[in-house]
């Protein structure tokens, strides 16, 4: 897939336990290729240890977790617990191709069907613009010793008949 190709070949599907290895690799790639420009080393190291395959499987089974698949390769993931989006990651070489938007739209639809009216997230510094483009509004900031500074954001999702 080139940068200009559409994402028509990308499928969004529910998480399977076997996906944990690919998801962990995607998150590690995002942390060390992108997040490292926005966060200190100790935060990146903590998050890298937090997103190992077994931890991903543990949390994915307790939340709604979706994956984006392109020609049998997992290229992104998103998870939702109650009304909070916890993880949205797209493999760096696939970013800019609307895969994050597809994942977010899919999770929004599931939330809407579950009767959720407001979605919230703690955006990383580098993802704030992505969420803003998708209709999220900044409501504040938070700083955590382990996860660093995050941007608190929310979006009212409207019922679609």
N, CA, C and O of each residue as an XYZ file, in Angstrom:
644
protein
N       0.860     -1.188      0.000
C       0.000      0.000      0.000
C       0.893      1.234      0.000
O       1.752      1.394      0.867
N       0.685      2.078     -0.958
C       1.448      3.317     -0.989
C       0.729      4.360     -0.151
O      -0.420      4.166      0.247
N       1.408      5.465      0.113
C       0.851      6.526      0.965
C      -0.494      7.027      0.443
O      -1.349      7.403      1.245
N      -0.707      7.043     -0.849
C      -1.921      7.604     -1.432
C      -3.030      6.567     -1.644
O      -4.158      6.947     -1.956
N      -2.746      5.287     -1.485
C      -3.776      4.272     -1.676
C      -4.854      4.406     -0.614
O      -4.604      4.866      0.500
N      -6.059      3.994     -0.986
C      -7.163      4.031     -0.026
C      -7.002      2.885      0.963
O      -6.175      1.992      0.783
N      -7.799      2.936      1.991
C      -7.739      1.885      3.008
C      -8.841      0.858      2.773
O      -9.252      0.169      3.706
N      -9.324      0.748      1.534
C     -10.420     -0.170      1.241
C     -10.072     -1.621      1.561
O     -10.969     -2.431      1.794
N      -8.793     -1.955      1.577
C      -8.404     -3.330      1.897
C      -8.278     -3.561      3.402
O      -8.052     -4.691      3.836
N      -8.418     -2.512      4.195
C      -8.276     -2.643      5.644
C      -9.595     -3.088      6.261
O     -10.649     -2.497      6.021
N      -9.507     -4.138      7.056
C     -10.673     -4.675      7.756
C     -10.526     -4.362      9.241
O      -9.442     -4.512      9.805
N     -11.605     -3.931      9.867
C     -11.630     -3.733     11.318
C     -12.386     -4.915     11.901
O     -13.519     -5.194     11.509
N     -11.756     -5.604     12.834
C     -12.394     -6.779     13.439
C     -12.090     -6.835     14.925
O     -11.187     -6.151     15.406
N     -12.855     -7.663     15.662
C     -12.580     -7.821     17.090
C     -11.228     -8.484     17.345
O     -10.731     -9.269     16.537
N     -10.660     -8.143     18.484
C      -9.392     -8.708     18.959
C      -9.519    -10.216     19.163
O     -10.556    -10.717     19.599
N      -8.444    -10.924     18.838
C      -8.283    -12.346     19.161
C      -7.008    -12.460     19.991
O      -6.074    -11.679     19.812
N      -6.974    -13.410     20.879
C      -5.825    -13.568     21.763
C      -4.509    -13.684     20.995
O      -3.477    -13.200     21.460
N      -4.536    -14.311     19.846
C      -3.313    -14.473     19.042
C      -2.791    -13.137     18.516
O      -1.643    -13.056     18.080
N      -3.619    -12.086     18.549
C      -3.207    -10.760     18.062
C      -2.233    -10.058     18.997
O      -1.594     -9.082     18.603
N      -2.112    -10.538     20.221
C      -1.351     -9.810     21.244
C       0.100     -9.553     20.848
O       0.661     -8.520     21.213
N       0.706    -10.457     20.123
C       2.114    -10.288     19.737
C       2.267     -9.163     18.716
O       3.155     -8.320     18.839
N       1.396     -9.158     17.709
C       1.458     -8.103     16.692
C       1.119     -6.746     17.294
O       1.752     -5.745     16.960
N       0.128     -6.704     18.177
C      -0.252     -5.438     18.813
C       0.896     -4.919     19.669
O       1.201     -3.726     19.637
N       1.527     -5.789     20.423
C       2.665     -5.373     21.241
C       3.768     -4.790     20.359
O       4.360     -3.767     20.702
N       4.044     -5.427     19.238
C       5.086     -4.933     18.335
C       4.712     -3.559     17.766
O       5.565     -2.676     17.674
N       3.456     -3.377     17.387
C       3.001     -2.082     16.868
C       3.184     -0.999     17.925
O       3.692      0.083     17.631
N       2.771     -1.291     19.148
C       2.884     -0.301     20.220
C       4.347      0.023     20.503
O       4.706      1.188     20.675
N       5.187     -1.002     20.549
C       6.620     -0.768     20.769
C       7.193      0.117     19.657
O       7.965      1.037     19.927
N       6.810     -0.164     18.406
C       7.289      0.646     17.284
C       6.843      2.098     17.436
O       7.630      3.018     17.213
N       5.588      2.304     17.813
C       5.081      3.670     18.008
C       5.837      4.372     19.131
O       6.211      5.537     19.002
N       6.058      3.663     20.224
C       6.754      4.270     21.359
C       8.162      4.714     20.982
O       8.562      5.844     21.263
N       8.907      3.822     20.347
C      10.317      4.109     20.087
C      10.559      4.935     18.826
O      11.625      5.532     18.679
N       9.577      4.980     17.908
C       9.756      5.781     16.695
C       9.078      7.146     16.798
O       9.559      8.109     16.202
N       7.978      7.254     17.537
C       7.204      8.496     17.551
C       7.135      9.123     18.945
O       7.498     10.287     19.118
N       6.678      8.369     19.925
C       6.495      8.912     21.269
C       7.795      9.403     21.888
O       7.780     10.305     22.726
N       8.907      8.827     21.490
C      10.191      9.210     22.086
C      10.538     10.670     21.840
O      11.366     11.247     22.546
N       9.903     11.263     20.837
C      10.144     12.676     20.546
C       9.354     13.597     21.478
O       9.598     14.803     21.517
N       8.408     13.027     22.227
C       7.514     13.820     23.079
C       7.639     13.507     24.568
O       7.149     14.260     25.410
N       8.302     12.388     24.889
C       8.352     11.937     26.278
C       9.769     11.559     26.674
O      10.566     11.149     25.830
N      10.088     11.699     27.975
C      11.423     11.290     28.443
C      11.592      9.764     28.403
O      10.616      9.014     28.375
N      12.829      9.341     28.403
C      13.161      7.915     28.283
C      12.480      7.059     29.340
O      12.018      5.962     29.027
N      12.403      7.533     30.602
C      11.805      6.696     31.646
C      10.311      6.436     31.380
O       9.793      5.383     31.752
N       9.628      7.378     30.746
C       8.213      7.180     30.408
C       8.096      6.150     29.284
O       7.261      5.248     29.351
N       8.925      6.283     28.261
C       8.908      5.326     27.146
C       9.233      3.924     27.655
O       8.568      2.960     27.274
N      10.233      3.803     28.499
C      10.608      2.495     29.047
C       9.475      1.887     29.867
O       9.206      0.690     29.764
N       8.804      2.713     30.688
C       7.686      2.197     31.475
C       6.571      1.704     30.556
O       6.052      0.602     30.733
N       6.208      2.530     29.575
C       5.110      2.146     28.684
C       5.471      0.910     27.862
O       4.614      0.061     27.618
N       6.720      0.801     27.437
C       7.148     -0.383     26.685
C       6.959     -1.645     27.523
O       6.544     -2.678     26.998
N       7.258     -1.574     28.812
C       7.052     -2.705     29.703
C       5.592     -2.961     30.016
O       5.210     -4.080     30.357
N       4.781     -1.935     29.901
C       3.344     -2.040     30.179
C       2.590     -2.717     29.033
O       1.541     -3.322     29.252
N       3.116     -2.618     27.823
C       2.415     -3.130     26.645
C       3.090     -4.372     26.066
O       3.331     -4.454     24.861
N       3.388     -5.323     26.922
C       3.909     -6.612     26.488
C       2.729     -7.520     26.131
O       1.607     -7.252     26.560
N       2.954     -8.581     25.359
C       1.842     -9.413     24.885
C       0.875     -9.895     25.972
O      -0.340     -9.829     25.782
N       1.387    -10.373     27.098
C       0.486    -10.883     28.133
C      -0.371     -9.785     28.758
O      -1.535    -10.022     29.080
N       0.190     -8.587     28.932
C      -0.589     -7.465     29.464
C      -1.657     -7.040     28.456
O      -2.784     -6.725     28.838
N      -1.307     -7.031     27.190
C      -2.278     -6.679     26.156
C      -3.437     -7.657     26.177
O      -4.597     -7.248     26.121
N      -3.138     -8.930     26.256
C      -4.194     -9.945     26.294
C      -5.082     -9.768     27.524
O      -6.305     -9.882     27.429
N      -4.478     -9.494     28.666
C      -5.221     -9.291     29.910
C      -6.222     -8.143     29.762
O      -7.402     -8.304     30.074
N      -5.751     -6.984     29.287
C      -6.619     -5.808     29.174
C      -7.604     -5.926     28.019
O      -8.747     -5.484     28.135
N      -7.177     -6.513     26.913
C      -8.059     -6.635     25.745
C      -9.275     -7.497     26.058
O     -10.362     -7.249     25.536
N      -9.102     -8.491     26.893
C     -10.224     -9.370     27.251
C     -11.186     -8.712     28.225
O     -12.293     -9.214     28.416
N     -10.802     -7.614     28.842
C     -11.654     -6.905     29.802
C     -12.295     -5.658     29.208
O     -13.132     -5.021     29.848
N     -11.904     -5.313     27.994
C     -12.421     -4.137     27.310
C     -12.906     -4.550     25.928
O     -12.807     -5.716     25.547
N     -13.423     -3.597     25.194
C     -13.711     -3.813     23.779
C     -12.430     -3.461     23.039
O     -11.940     -2.336     23.145
N     -11.897     -4.391     22.308
C     -10.641     -4.160     21.594
C     -10.833     -4.566     20.139
O     -11.323     -5.656     19.840
N     -10.441     -3.680     19.252
C     -10.518     -3.928     17.818
C      -9.128     -3.854     17.211
O      -8.228     -3.212     17.753
N      -8.968     -4.523     16.076
C      -7.717     -4.436     15.330
C      -8.015     -4.086     13.882
O      -9.073     -4.424     13.352
N      -7.067     -3.405     13.252
C      -7.126     -3.114     11.815
C      -6.194     -4.101     11.131
O      -5.038     -4.258     11.525
N      -6.709     -4.763     10.102
C      -5.939     -5.776      9.389
C      -5.862     -5.395      7.914
O      -6.877     -5.103      7.281
N      -4.655     -5.402      7.383
C      -4.428     -5.137      5.971
C      -3.705     -6.336      5.382
O      -2.551     -6.599      5.721
N      -4.383     -7.065      4.497
C      -3.798     -8.247      3.861
C      -3.150     -9.187      4.876
O      -1.988     -9.566      4.727
N      -3.896     -9.554      5.893
C      -3.495    -10.492      6.950
C      -2.498     -9.932      7.953
O      -2.094    -10.644      8.872
N      -2.089     -8.672      7.800
C      -1.178     -8.053      8.764
C      -1.956     -7.106      9.664
O      -2.711     -6.261      9.183
N      -1.772     -7.247     10.963
C      -2.384     -6.311     11.903
C      -1.587     -5.019     11.829
O      -0.367     -5.020     11.996
N      -2.290     -3.907     11.575
C      -1.611     -2.624     11.388
C      -2.071     -1.565     12.379
O      -1.557     -0.446     12.369
N      -3.044     -1.905     13.244
C      -3.511     -0.934     14.223
C      -4.436     -1.567     15.237
O      -4.910     -2.689     15.057
N      -4.688     -0.826     16.314
C      -5.567     -1.315     17.378
C      -6.190     -0.132     18.118
O      -5.674      0.986     18.101
N      -7.310     -0.418     18.763
C      -7.987      0.558     19.622
C      -8.730     -0.224     20.691
O      -9.184     -1.340     20.440
N      -8.860      0.351     21.887
C      -9.632     -0.326     22.929
C     -10.489      0.685     23.682
O     -10.155      1.864     23.797
N     -11.602      0.177     24.187
C     -12.573      0.986     24.906
C     -13.025      0.242     26.148
O     -13.412     -0.925     26.077
N     -12.974      0.927     27.299
C     -13.499      0.401     28.550
C     -14.510      1.393     29.088
O     -14.169      2.555     29.311
N     -15.737      0.967     29.299
C     -16.832      1.871     29.655
C     -16.897      2.958     28.574
O     -17.183      2.650     27.417
N     -16.643      4.198     28.923
C     -16.686      5.261     27.913
C     -15.301      5.879     27.668
O     -15.200      7.005     27.181
N     -14.248      5.146     28.005
C     -12.884      5.670     27.881
C     -12.102      4.881     26.824
O     -12.015      3.654     26.879
N     -11.542      5.614     25.871
C     -10.652      5.005     24.889
C      -9.271      4.925     25.538
O      -8.694      5.940     25.927
N      -8.755      3.708     25.647
C      -7.476      3.512     26.334
C      -6.284      3.454     25.389
O      -5.231      4.011     25.697
N      -6.427      2.807     24.272
C      -5.285      2.691     23.369
C      -5.740      2.874     21.934
O      -6.729      2.284     21.500
N      -5.017      3.688     21.215
C      -5.182      3.811     19.765
C      -3.771      3.880     19.206
O      -3.051      4.855     19.423
N      -3.388      2.846     18.492
C      -2.055      2.800     17.901
C      -2.153      2.289     16.474
O      -2.887      1.341     16.195
N      -1.415      2.917     15.579
C      -1.306      2.470     14.186
C       0.180      2.336     13.875
O       0.978      3.221     14.184
N       0.530      1.220     13.262
C       1.918      0.977     12.864
C       2.454      2.228     12.159
O       1.820      2.731     11.231
N       3.620      2.738     12.593
C       4.119      3.998     12.033
C       4.121      4.083     10.501
O       3.759      5.118      9.943
N       4.517      3.026      9.831
C       4.573      3.111      8.361
C       3.186      3.130      7.724
O       3.074      3.365      6.520
N       2.129      2.891      8.496
C       0.756      2.950      7.993
C       0.036      4.230      8.430
O      -1.119      4.446      8.062
N       0.695      5.059      9.193
C       0.038      6.282      9.663
C      -0.170      7.250      8.505
O       0.594      7.261      7.540
N      -1.215      8.059      8.620
C      -1.552      9.001      7.564
C      -2.429      8.406      6.483
O      -2.645      9.033      5.446
N      -2.937      7.204      6.710
C      -3.761      6.516      5.701
C      -5.200      6.295      6.169
O      -5.932      5.480      5.607
N      -5.587      7.031      7.202
C      -6.952      7.005      7.744
C      -7.312      5.724      8.496
O      -8.487      5.470      8.758
N      -6.308      4.917      8.845
C      -6.569      3.696      9.605
C      -6.999      4.045     11.028
O      -7.905      3.412     11.572
N      -6.359      5.045     11.635
C      -6.772      5.497     12.962
C      -8.213      5.978     12.945
O      -8.978      5.697     13.867
N      -8.583      6.706     11.891
C      -9.961      7.179     11.749
C     -10.929      6.005     11.635
O     -11.999      6.029     12.244
N     -10.575      4.985     10.870
C     -11.431      3.800     10.746
C     -11.609      3.098     12.088
O     -12.716      2.692     12.444
N     -10.517      2.960     12.825
C     -10.589      2.333     14.142
C     -11.474      3.150     15.079
O     -12.338      2.600     15.762
N     -11.258      4.459     15.107
C     -12.025      5.325     15.995
C     -13.498      5.344     15.606
O     -14.363      5.301     16.481
N     -13.799      5.406     14.321
C     -15.195      5.372     13.866
C     -15.875      4.072     14.272
O     -17.042      4.074     14.664
N     -15.156      2.972     14.179
C     -15.713      1.670     14.556
C     -16.006      1.598     16.048
O     -17.052      1.090     16.451
N     -15.089      2.104     16.870
C     -15.298      2.069     18.322
C     -16.410      3.037     18.714
O     -17.170      2.763     19.642
N     -16.511      4.168     18.013
C     -17.603      5.111     18.275
C     -18.959      4.472     17.992
O     -19.911      4.661     18.749
N     -19.041      3.727     16.914
C     -20.306      3.063     16.575
C     -20.685      2.036     17.641
O     -21.850      1.945     18.030
N     -19.712      1.268     18.111
C     -19.986      0.302     19.185
C     -20.428      1.021     20.460
O     -21.334      0.562     21.154
N     -19.790      2.138     20.760
C     -20.156      2.915     21.950
C     -21.577      3.459     21.797
O     -22.372      3.415     22.736
N     -21.881      3.962     20.629
C     -23.218      4.500     20.356
C     -24.273      3.407     20.557
O     -25.301      3.642     21.191
N     -24.016      2.230     20.023
C     -24.954      1.105     20.161
C     -25.117      0.680     21.627
O     -26.162      0.160     22.019
N     -24.072      0.908     22.428
C     -24.124      0.573     23.856
C     -24.771      1.692     24.679
O     -24.894      1.571     25.898
N     -25.185      2.779     24.018
C     -25.852      3.870     24.723
C     -24.905      4.890     25.345
O     -25.331      5.735     26.132
N     -23.631      4.815     24.995
C     -22.661      5.788     25.521
C     -22.858      7.104     24.778
O     -22.968      7.131     23.552
N     -22.899      8.184     25.533
C     -23.149      9.494     24.938
C     -21.896     10.367     24.852
O     -21.822     11.269     24.017
N     -20.910     10.099     25.718
C     -19.673     10.875     25.722
C     -18.493      9.910     25.803
O     -18.421      9.077     26.707
N     -17.572     10.031     24.854
C     -16.335      9.269     24.888
C     -15.234     10.150     25.456
O     -15.182     11.350     25.185
N     -14.365      9.550     26.240
C     -13.236     10.274     26.828
C     -11.943      9.549     26.475
O     -11.942      8.350     26.197
N     -10.848     10.294     26.493
C      -9.537      9.685     26.305
C      -8.476     10.539     26.976
O      -8.669     11.732     27.212
N      -7.361      9.908     27.277
C      -6.152     10.588     27.743
C      -5.178     10.486     26.582
O      -4.424      9.518     26.476
N      -5.197     11.469     25.732
C      -4.383     11.444     24.525
C      -2.912     11.673     24.856
O      -2.567     12.471     25.727
N      -2.064     10.957     24.139
C      -0.642     11.289     24.201
C      -0.461     12.632     23.520
O      -1.327     13.072     22.764
N       0.661     13.281     23.786
C       0.916     14.593     23.203
C       0.920     14.549     21.680
O       0.446     15.480     21.028
N       1.452     13.476     21.116
C       1.540     13.375     19.665
C       0.221     13.005     19.000
O       0.109     13.134     17.781
N      -0.782     12.552     19.749
C      -2.067     12.166     19.156
C      -3.160     13.218     19.361
O      -4.282     13.044     18.886
N      -2.842     14.297     20.059
C      -3.860     15.316     20.347
C      -4.495     15.857     19.065
O      -5.716     16.003     19.007
N      -3.713     16.153     18.057
C      -4.245     16.708     16.816
C      -5.149     15.686     16.107
O      -6.179     16.054     15.541
N      -4.763     14.413     16.138
C      -5.596     13.364     15.543
C      -6.982     13.356     16.182
O      -7.996     13.383     15.484
N      -7.017     13.319     17.512
C      -8.315     13.293     18.192
C      -9.110     14.570     17.919
O     -10.326     14.513     17.742
N      -8.438     15.712     17.884
C      -9.130     16.979     17.598
C      -9.762     16.940     16.203
O     -10.890     17.397     16.022
N      -9.046     16.402     15.226
C      -9.596     16.285     13.870
C     -10.808     15.361     13.830
O     -11.658     15.476     12.947
N     -10.879     14.451     14.786
C     -11.997     13.504     14.861
C     -13.121     14.009     15.765
O     -14.046     13.259     16.078
N     -13.050     15.273     16.187
C     -14.146     15.869     16.937
C     -13.997     15.885     18.446
O     -14.917     16.304     19.150
N     -12.861     15.439     18.958
C     -12.640     15.474     20.404
C     -12.217     16.882     20.814
O     -11.552     17.589     20.057
N     -12.607     17.276     22.011
C     -12.297     18.592     22.546
C     -11.432     18.428     23.791
O     -11.695     17.575     24.638
N     -10.403     19.255     23.886
C      -9.520     19.224     25.055
C     -10.270     19.737     26.274
O     -10.887     20.802     26.236
N     -10.210     18.966     27.358
C     -10.858     19.376     28.612
C      -9.851     19.623     29.727
O     -10.222     20.082     30.807
N      -8.584     19.324     29.474
C      -7.558     19.538     30.492
C      -6.304     18.755     30.157
O      -6.168     18.191     29.071
N      -5.392     18.733     31.116
C      -4.149     17.976     30.988
C      -3.888     17.271     32.307
O      -4.406     17.660     33.353
N      -3.077     16.232     32.237
C      -2.709     15.493     33.436
C      -1.246     15.090     33.290
O      -0.748     14.906     32.179
N      -0.575     14.956     34.413
C       0.822     14.519     34.400
C       0.948     13.350     35.355
O       0.513     13.415     36.504
N       1.548     12.284     34.863
C       1.710     11.062     35.637
C       3.179     10.660     35.558
O       3.783     10.736     34.489
N       3.749     10.239     36.663
C       5.167      9.877     36.697
C       5.468      8.731     35.726
O       6.547      8.687     35.134
N       4.509      7.798     35.561
C       4.744      6.638     34.708
C       4.390      6.890     33.247
O       5.137      6.497     32.351
N       3.247      7.546     33.001
C       2.769      7.747     31.631
C       3.055      9.141     31.087
O       2.750      9.424     29.929
N       3.633     10.009     31.901
C       3.965     11.347     31.436
C       2.745     12.235     31.298
O       1.689     11.961     31.869
N       2.905     13.300     30.535
C       1.826     14.268     30.360
C       0.841     13.756     29.307
O       1.240     13.290     28.240
N      -0.440     13.852     29.624
C      -1.485     13.470     28.686
C      -2.491     14.600     28.560
O      -2.599     15.452     29.441
N      -3.214     14.597     27.472
C      -4.231     15.596     27.194
C      -5.591     14.939     27.380
O      -5.918     13.970     26.694
N      -6.385     15.468     28.311
C      -7.717     14.939     28.557
C      -8.649     15.489     27.485
O      -8.719     16.699     27.267
N      -9.367     14.580     26.817
C     -10.235     14.992     25.715
C     -11.545     14.215     25.787
O     -11.604     13.121     26.349
N     -12.586     14.794     25.214
C     -13.860     14.086     25.143
C     -14.630     14.490     23.896
O     -14.374     15.522     23.276
N     -15.579     13.636     23.557
C     -16.418     13.863     22.385
C     -17.822     13.394     22.683
O     -18.021     12.278     23.164
N     -18.790     14.231     22.401
C     -20.197     13.840     22.495
C     -20.509     13.083     21.220
O     -20.296     13.594     20.121
N     -21.014     11.862     21.363
C     -21.396     11.103     20.183
C     -22.904     11.092     20.088
O     -23.605     10.774     21.048
N     -23.371     11.432     18.953
C     -24.799     11.597     18.746
C     -25.432     10.296     18.287
O     -24.817      9.492     17.585
N     -26.665     10.115     18.698
C     -27.438      8.942     18.275
C     -27.750      9.075     16.792
O     -28.183     10.132     16.334
N     -27.529      8.010     16.051
C     -27.879      7.987     14.619
C     -28.956      6.931     14.422
O     -28.704      5.744     14.632
N     -30.153      7.346     14.022
C     -31.229      6.360     13.815
C     -30.969      5.457     12.621
O     -31.780      4.581     12.321
